[in-house]
Structure formats: structure tokens, C-alpha cells
Amino acid sequence: MNKIAFSLWLSLVIYTLIYVLFVQPESAILLDILNGVADPFASSFFNLMGLVPLYFLLDYIFFQSHSKLGILPYLLGFVGGAFSILLGYKGTQITKRSINKWVQLLMMILIIFTGLTLLQAFIQGQPSIFFNQFFQDSLVGIMTIDFMVLYGWSIYRSKQLFPQWYVAFIPIIGFGLLMLFNQINKH
């Protein structure tokens, strides 16, 4: 793990411990999401947090050198988010592998689905309710910071990998677009 990844990871761990121990140890929103009664913004945001690790898994597969167990933190990212993904980043030599047309199609579907999830969140949901819960619900607080860390990490990785890295300022979709366009331009 490089210094930046370790610093972010440690900050996230400390934030989570403080939040769970001193601010709000329980979360009511998870049951609401699972029962389908949560605000659409919260549900969409929760779904988005399931999609984000796919982008970092693709980053690992196509742009990082591999080790025997190196993929494990990226797979655990579907449960642990930034806690796992940052542990997986080794700061190793950047490699660029070609991908086939089926994987490019999968990436396009992932980008479209992510965009639709974001769009649904803002059209049907009420972001103000979600963000009011930021300081009241541990899951919302931690999940939001986790997302912001991964969003920042996607910008950092894009700056390392791509000349047009500023496209990564489009939350998560920009990182996916940069990976996809990099692959399409190779052919």
C-alpha cells in the first residue's frame, strides 16, 4: 500500500470508529432499504455503492500489475468499500492490458447503469433527507464518506493513468469512461 492509500485508509478507519463509538452506533436506514420503504435517493445511493467496486476491480485487472492474492481486496470491496479497495492498491507499476469487445460492452452497460442510478436518485429521491441523516445515522455517515473517498481515489487513479484525467470529475462514471475510451483507442 502506498502512502496516500494508507493515509486515506487510516483516516477512514479512524472516522468510522469515532462515528460508531461516539456519534450514532445504530442505523435504521438499512432496514428501510431492505424493506423497500427508504427514500429513493438512499436506495439509489446504496445501489451505487455496490457498483463502484466494479470500476476499481476493472482498474486492478486492466491497469495494475497482479499478484497471487492481489484481487482479493478488490473482490472484498463489494462488502468493505474503500476499506478493502485502498488496501489492495500497491502503487505498483502501471500496466495496460487490452480487453475484448464483450468486456467493452460490459463496461458500457456498467457506465449506463451507473448513470441511470444517479439520475434516478436525483429525480425520484430527496437528497436533503439523505444528507440530513448524515450526522444521525451511522450507515449514511460512513457510506457517504466511503463514497467520497472512492470518488477522490478515482480522480487520483485517473490522473495517474490518463491524459484527460479531468473527465473523472464526473462522479465514478468519468473513471469508467476513461477506462473504456482508453481501450477503444487501442484498437
MOCOR-V153447 format. One record per residue. N is the residue number from 0. RES is the residue in one small letter. PHI is phi in whole degrees, -180 to 180 (999 if undefined). D_FIRST is the distance of its C-alpha to the first C-alpha in Angstrom with 2 decimals. Layout:
BEGIN
{{N:RES:PHI:D_FIRST} {N:RES:PHI:D_FIRST}}
END
This chain:
BEGIN
{{0:m:999:0.00} {1:n:-81:3.77} {2:k:-64:6.67} {3:i:-67:8.25} {4:a:-61:6.19} {5:f:-65:6.09} {6:s:-62:9.68} {7:l:-63:10.74} {8:w:-61:9.74} {9:l:-63:11.52} {10:s:-62:14.32} {11:l:-65:14.85} {12:v:-64:15.15} {13:i:-63:17.54} {14:y:-58:19.45} {15:t:-63:19.95} {16:l:-62:21.18} {17:i:-63:23.53} {18:y:-62:24.76} {19:v:-70:25.51} {20:l:-79:26.97} {21:f:-117:28.99} {22:v:-94:29.57} {23:q:-154:30.35} {24:p:-76:29.37} {25:e:-117:31.08} {26:s:-129:31.00} {27:a:-96:34.15} {28:i:-71:32.87} {29:l:-61:31.20} {30:l:-64:34.65} {31:d:-63:36.17} {32:i:-65:33.74} {33:l:-65:34.36} {34:n:-87:38.10} {35:g:76:38.18} {36:v:-111:39.63} {37:a:-76:36.75} {38:d:-58:37.04} {39:p:-55:36.08} {40:f:-65:33.47} {41:a:-64:31.64} {42:s:-64:32.04} {43:s:-65:30.84} {44:f:-63:27.79} {45:f:-63:27.00} {46:n:-64:27.56} {47:l:-61:25.37} {48:m:-66:22.43} {49:g:-84:23.09} {50:l:-85:23.09} {51:v:-55:19.98} {52:p:-60:17.60} {53:l:-61:19.76} {54:y:-64:18.77} {55:f:-76:15.04} {56:l:-65:16.07} {57:l:-64:18.20} {58:d:-58:15.52} {59:y:-63:13.51} {60:i:-64:16.87} {61:f:-101:18.30} {62:f:-129:15.82} {63:q:-123:12.77} {64:s:-73:13.24} {65:h:-102:13.59} {66:s:-129:13.19} {67:k:-58:15.60} {68:l:-108:13.85} {69:g:-62:11.21} {70:i:-78:13.63} {71:l:-56:13.96} {72:p:-61:11.51} {73:y:-74:13.25} {74:l:-70:16.56} {75:l:-71:15.97} {76:g:-61:15.35} {77:f:-70:19.16} {78:v:-107:19.54} {79:g:-99:16.53} {80:g:56:15.92} {81:a:-63:13.07} {82:f:-56:12.19} {83:s:-84:11.33} {84:i:-62:10.39} {85:l:-66:7.56} {86:l:-66:6.18} {87:g:-77:6.97} {88:y:-76:5.53} {89:k:-104:4.27} {90:g:68:6.44} {91:t:-79:8.97} {92:q:-57:12.64} {93:i:-82:14.27} {94:t:-116:17.06} {95:k:-125:19.90} {96:r:-106:21.82} {97:s:-83:25.19} {98:i:-123:26.07} {99:n:-84:29.55} {100:k:-64:31.91} {101:w:-67:31.36} {102:v:-70:27.66} {103:q:-62:28.66} {104:l:-63:31.24} {105:l:-61:28.78} {106:m:-63:26.56} {107:m:-64:29.75} {108:i:-64:30.72} {109:l:-61:27.34} {110:i:-65:27.68} {111:i:-64:31.30} {112:f:-63:30.66} {113:t:-63:27.95} {114:g:-62:30.45} {115:l:-66:33.22} {116:t:-64:31.24} {117:l:-63:30.60} {118:l:-62:34.24} {119:q:-61:35.54} {120:a:-58:33.62} {121:f:-84:35.31} {122:i:-81:38.72} {123:q:-93:39.35} {124:g:-97:37.28} {125:q:-124:37.50} {126:p:-55:34.25} {127:s:-63:35.97} {128:i:-65:36.35} {129:f:-60:32.68} {130:f:-75:31.58} {131:n:-67:34.29} {132:q:-80:32.64} {133:f:-52:29.33} {134:f:-94:30.37} {135:q:-109:32.51} {136:d:-127:30.50} {137:s:-62:27.17} {138:l:-64:26.16} {139:v:-63:27.08} {140:g:-62:25.30} {141:i:-71:21.98} {142:m:-65:22.23} {143:t:-67:23.10} {144:i:-65:20.21} {145:d:-57:17.83} {146:f:-61:19.60} {147:m:-64:19.46} {148:v:-64:15.68} {149:l:-67:15.45} {150:y:-63:18.29} {151:g:-62:16.66} {152:w:-66:13.46} {153:s:-66:16.01} {154:i:-67:17.64} {155:y:-59:14.57} {156:r:-65:13.87} {157:s:-63:17.65} {158:k:-65:17.93} {159:q:-72:15.61} {160:l:-102:17.63} {161:f:-128:21.16} {162:p:-65:23.97} {163:q:-96:25.33} {164:w:-58:22.11} {165:y:-62:24.35} {166:v:-62:25.47} {167:a:-67:22.24} {168:f:-69:23.97} {169:i:-73:25.93} {170:p:-51:23.93} {171:i:58:21.90} {172:i:-60:24.90} {173:g:-60:24.23} {174:f:-62:20.83} {175:g:-65:22.73} {176:l:-61:25.61} {177:l:-63:23.57} {178:m:-63:22.11} {179:l:-65:25.67} {180:f:-63:27.45} {181:n:-61:25.19} {182:q:-72:26.26} {183:i:-66:29.88} {184:n:-69:30.20} {185:k:-72:29.24} {186:h:-93:32.38}}
END
